[in-house]
Amino acid sequence: MLGMNAALAAGTVAIVFAAAVLRGLTGFGFALAAVPMLGLLMPPAQAVPVSMCIVAVGGVFGAQRAMGACDWPSIRRIALAAVVGTPAGVYLLKHIPPEAARIAIALFTLAAVFGVARAGRNGGRPFGPARALVYGLVAGLFNGLASMPGPPVVAYFMSSALSREAIRASMLIVFQITVFTGLASALALGLVTRDTIMLAALSLPGFWIGNWAGARLFAAGTDQGYRRIALACLVAMALASAAPAISGLLRAAH
């Protein structure tokens, strides 16, 4: 159990707001931004369920608005495979050491950077159903371990010829589906505590305001600008999450 205090609550709310602005702008990145930063305040096994609870409740309204613009064939394939892969990731989260989880989270963030950087070069929709299922299974594993289905999902959709509106909407739907699967697995394994729920509830207003602010920024942007911002945000998150993981690894080596 976490020791609830004002500093912990304030830090969680601030991190959630910043990550929600990114989510509202890009359609992804909430857990990629929030989990590494929350991991500085609490163990990964607590940070991940907090992130899941916030998105499970707070993301419903945005997902409903995204339904009209998304690409349903891709969503069905990826989401189904992610649902299958998520329980294995949650099992790993419960049974591996916290430092190992932090290192995995950093690697996942770096994977997202390379995925987005390579995406969009083929000018079409290059992935068939089999590739979508593979990406979905990997997304499920990432989802359970770190509440981060983003790297493979972002790489898949941003390599398509879909508009930025369809890409953003499709990712929002996939992430809303995967977060419910991850949360169900976390509940089954006893990772959701009273403090988890309290921190999530305190952070919900900041989540909604941040999403609104990010969506306003998205509406004023362009396709090219969207891709550049997405990549820049992922690079920043990779650096921020890798630093404490590497530091902990070096300390353990001495």
C-alpha positions in Angstrom: 0.0 0.0 0.0 1.2 3.5 -0.7 1.5 6.0 2.1 -1.0 8.7 1.0 0.3 12.2 1.5 -0.2 15.7 -0.1 3.1 15.6 -2.0 2.3 12.2 -3.6 -1.2 13.3 -4.5 -0.1 16.7 -6.0 2.7 15.0 -7.9 0.3 12.4 -9.4 -2.2 15.0 -10.4 0.4 17.2 -12.1 1.9 14.2 -14.0 -1.6 13.0 -15.1 -2.5 16.5 -16.4 0.7 16.8 -18.5 0.3 13.3 -19.9 -3.4 13.9 -20.7 -2.5 17.0 -22.8 -0.2 14.7 -24.9 -3.0 12.1 -25.2 -5.5 14.7 -26.3 -3.1 16.1 -28.9 -1.8 12.8 -30.4 -4.3 10.1 -29.5 -1.6 8.2 -27.7 1.1 8.6 -25.1 -0.7 8.9 -21.8 0.8 5.8 -20.2 4.1 6.4 -22.1 4.4 9.8 -20.4 2.7 9.0 -17.1 4.0 5.6 -16.0 7.7 6.5 -16.1 7.1 9.7 -14.2 4.7 8.0 -11.7 7.4 5.4 -11.3 9.5 8.0 -9.6 6.8 8.4 -6.9 5.7 4.8 -6.5 6.7 1.2 -7.5 5.8 0.3 -11.1 3.3 -2.3 -9.9 1.4 0.6 -8.4 2.0 3.2 -11.1 0.6 0.9 -13.9 -2.7 0.2 -12.2 -3.1 4.0 -11.4 -2.7 4.8 -15.1 -5.1 2.0 -16.1 -7.8 3.2 -13.7 -7.6 6.8 -14.9 -7.9 5.9 -18.6 -10.6 3.3 -18.0 -12.9 5.9 -16.4 -11.7 9.1 -18.0 -11.2 7.9 -21.5 -14.7 6.7 -22.2 -16.1 10.0 -23.4 -13.2 10.7 -25.8 -13.5 7.1 -27.2 -17.2 7.6 -27.9 -16.5 10.8 -29.9 -13.7 9.0 -31.8 -16.0 6.1 -33.1 -17.1 8.0 -36.2 -13.6 8.7 -37.5 -11.7 5.4 -36.8 -10.8 2.5 -39.0 -12.8 -0.4 -37.6 -11.2 -3.3 -39.6 -7.7 -2.6 -38.2 -9.1 -1.9 -34.7 -10.9 -5.3 -34.6 -7.7 -7.2 -35.5 -5.3 -5.4 -33.2 -7.7 -5.1 -30.2 -8.6 -8.9 -30.3 -4.9 -9.9 -30.3 -4.1 -7.3 -27.6 -6.8 -8.7 -25.3 -5.2 -12.2 -25.7 -1.7 -10.9 -24.9 -2.5 -8.6 -22.0 -2.8 -11.2 -19.1 0.7 -12.5 -19.8 2.0 -8.9 -19.4 0.2 -8.4 -16.1 1.6 -11.7 -14.8 5.1 -10.5 -15.5 4.4 -7.1 -13.8 3.5 -8.9 -10.6 6.4 -11.3 -10.6 9.5 -9.4 -11.9 11.5 -7.0 -9.7 10.6 -3.3 -9.9 13.9 -2.2 -11.4 13.5 -4.8 -14.2 10.0 -3.4 -14.9 11.4 0.2 -15.1 14.1 -0.9 -17.6 11.4 -2.7 -19.7 9.3 0.5 -19.6 12.2 2.5 -20.9 12.9 0.0 -23.7 9.2 0.1 -24.7 9.3 3.9 -24.9 12.4 3.7 -27.1 10.6 1.1 -29.3 7.8 3.6 -29.9 10.4 6.3 -31.0 11.8 4.0 -33.7 8.4 2.8 -34.7 7.0 6.3 -35.3 10.3 7.4 -37.0 10.1 4.5 -39.5 6.3 4.8 -40.0 4.7 6.3 -43.1 7.5 5.6 -45.5 5.6 3.3 -47.8 2.7 5.6 -48.6 0.0 3.0 -48.2 -1.6 0.5 -45.9 1.3 -2.0 -45.9 0.2 -4.4 -43.1 -2.2 -7.3 -43.7 -4.3 -9.1 -41.1 -1.5 -11.4 -40.0 0.8 -8.4 -39.3 -2.0 -6.6 -37.4 -2.5 -9.7 -35.2 1.3 -9.8 -34.4 1.3 -6.1 -33.5 -1.7 -6.6 -31.4 -0.2 -9.5 -29.4 2.9 -7.4 -28.7 0.7 -4.5 -27.7 -1.2 -6.7 -25.3 2.1 -7.8 -23.6 3.2 -4.2 -23.3 -0.2 -3.2 -22.0 -0.1 -5.7 -19.2 3.4 -5.1 -18.1 3.6 -1.3 -18.3 0.1 -0.1 -19.4 1.8 0.8 -22.7 0.2 -0.8 -25.7 1.4 2.3 -27.6 4.7 1.4 -29.3 3.3 -1.4 -31.7 -0.1 0.3 -32.1 1.4 3.7 -33.0 3.9 2.1 -35.4 1.1 0.2 -37.1 -1.3 3.1 -37.6 1.2 5.7 -38.5 2.6 3.5 -41.3 -0.8 3.6 -43.0 -2.3 6.2 -45.4 -5.0 7.1 -43.0 -5.6 10.7 -42.2 -4.4 12.1 -38.9 -8.0 12.3 -37.7 -8.5 8.5 -38.5 -5.1 7.6 -37.0 -5.8 9.5 -33.8 -9.4 8.2 -33.5 -8.4 4.5 -34.1 -5.6 4.6 -31.5 -8.0 6.1 -28.9 -10.4 3.2 -29.5 -7.7 0.5 -29.3 -6.2 2.0 -26.2 -9.6 2.2 -24.5 -10.2 -1.5 -25.2 -6.8 -2.6 -24.0 -7.0 -0.6 -20.8 -10.1 -2.4 -19.7 -8.4 -5.8 -20.3 -5.3 -4.7 -18.4 -7.4 -3.4 -15.5 -9.4 -6.6 -15.3 -6.1 -8.6 -15.1 -4.7 -6.2 -12.5 -7.8 -6.6 -10.4 -7.6 -10.4 -10.6 -4.0 -10.3 -9.4 -4.7 -7.9 -6.5 -2.7 -5.0 -7.9 -5.5 -2.5 -7.5 -5.6 -1.1 -3.9 -7.6 1.5 -2.1 -4.8 4.0 -2.6 -4.8 3.2 -6.4 -8.4 4.1 -6.6 -8.0 7.3 -4.5 -5.1 8.6 -6.6 -7.0 7.9 -9.8 -10.1 9.6 -8.6 -8.1 12.7 -7.5 -6.4 12.9 -10.9 -9.5 12.5 -13.1 -10.3 16.3 -13.3 -6.8 17.0 -14.5 -7.1 14.2 -17.0 -10.2 15.6 -18.5 -8.9 19.2 -18.6 -5.6 18.0 -20.1 -7.4 16.0 -22.8 -9.5 19.0 -23.7 -6.5 21.2 -24.0 -4.7 18.7 -26.2 -7.7 18.2 -28.5 -7.8 21.9 -29.0 -4.2 21.9 -30.1 -4.8 19.0 -32.4 -7.7 20.8 -34.2 -5.4 23.6 -35.0 -2.6 21.4 -36.5 -1.7 19.7 -39.8 -0.8 16.2 -40.8 2.9 16.9 -41.1 2.9 18.8 -37.8 1.1 16.0 -36.1 3.8 13.4 -37.1 6.6 15.7 -36.0 5.0 16.5 -32.6 4.3 12.8 -32.0 8.0 11.9 -32.7 9.3 14.7 -30.6 7.1 13.8 -27.7 8.2 10.2 -27.9 11.9 11.1 -28.0 11.4 13.2 -24.8 9.6 10.4 -23.1 12.3 7.9 -24.0 15.0 10.1 -22.5 13.0 10.8 -19.4 12.2 7.1 -18.7 15.6 5.7 -19.7 17.6 7.9 -17.3 16.3 6.5 -14.0 16.3 3.0 -15.3 19.9 3.2 -16.4 20.8 4.9 -13.1 19.3 2.1 -11.1 21.1 -0.5 -13.2 24.4 1.2 -12.6 23.8 1.4 -8.8 23.0 -2.3 -8.7 26.2 -3.1 -10.5 28.3 -1.4 -7.7 
